[in-house]
Amino acid sequence: MLILGLIGYLHIEGDFVTQVKAQANKEEEYEKLYECYRNYYNECFNNLLLDFSPRKIDQFGIVGLDDEQARLDNLAIEFRNNPKLQIYVVIYGGKINKVGELKERANRITKYLIQNRQLDLKKITVINGGFREKFEFELWLSQSEKIFPALSPTVDPERVIFKGKMKTLPVELGT
């Protein structure tokens, strides 16, 4: 059947070799066009990913309160330049921590950004990044609340030591 079809093709269309070469040239052109399109698409997609990738604004360890607030002020200024961004504060505990220290620092930072810099709580996400050799903060801005900064803990949680006792709050019973 295929041979009969091919013979009919040769008979009706003319020189088979010419037809095959023309088809091969078209396929090569299509392949080149497809390759250009794919490269263009990948380049655009990669640029788009770069545009949406979170951008680290600052990284610091334990510093004085004034220094910490100055760094948060810089973050707030960057955010105000583009209020559509999402703020991420990544907190890494150290190998040795006080019980409740991570939560206390997260609350302090969030409170400062909301009360002193008048930022919307919905625009601030605090992330527990795990543990590193020493306590550390990372301040990030992202185009999307769904694209998080990459976390990079360096210490296994099983090697972390917590000192002190957990603070207990009085429980209010309903009347």
Order of alpha helices (4+ residues) and beta strands (2+ residues): alpha-alpha-beta-alpha-beta-beta-alpha-beta-beta-beta
